[in-house]
Every structure is written in structure tokens, then in C-alpha cells.
Amino acid sequence: MKKITFSIEWNEEKAAALKMFLEQKHICLEDKIIEFLDGLYIKTVPSAVRNYVDLKSAAPQKAPAKIQNITPKNDENTTETV
């Protein structure tokens, strides 16, 4: 899954105070923002679309292995790749 970075403007003093008090509780501000975004995503995006996104962002499956047919030709054994 490819990730993006958000850049927002917010009051510097409020941000510093928020980060300080969250750190006192051993809470990461970035983690709280991600939790909020995940909740907003679930509340806003229809479940059918979320399912599609989940399927689309799942790890790509490996291509099926090539099948080899071994057939004798003129008393010689050769391998053909299909």
C-alpha cells in the first residue's frame, strides 16, 4: 500500500501544548491523527468502496508458475514450456 503525507497549518502554541500533554500520557500525536482519519474514513466512505479499496491495496498475488509438459519425441525426452 502506497502512503501519502498530509501537510496542515494549525496554531503552533496549541500544537506544542497538545503534543506535550499527549507525551505525558505516552500517546503519540501522529497515532491519534491516524486513528481519527481511520474513523473518518469508515464513517464517510461507503462499505462497498472500502471493500474495493481493501482488495485493490492487498498484496499482489504471484503469477502462476509455468506448467511444463514432458512429452517424448523420437525416442528423446525433451521439456516444453507452455
C-alpha positions, 0 to 999 in steps of 0.5 A: 500500500502506497502512503501519502503525507498530509501537510496542515497549518494549525496554531503552533502554541496549541500544537506544542501544548497538545503534543506535550500533554499527549507525551505525558500520557505516552500517546503519540500525536501522529497515532491519534491523527491516524486513528481519527482519519481511520474513523473518518474514513469508515464513517464517510466512505461507503462499505462497498468502496472500502471493500474495493479499496481493501482488495485493490491495496492487498498484496499482489498475488504471484503469477502462476508458475509455468506448467511444463509438459514432458512429452517424448519425441523420437525416442528423446525426452525433451521439456516444453514450456507452455 
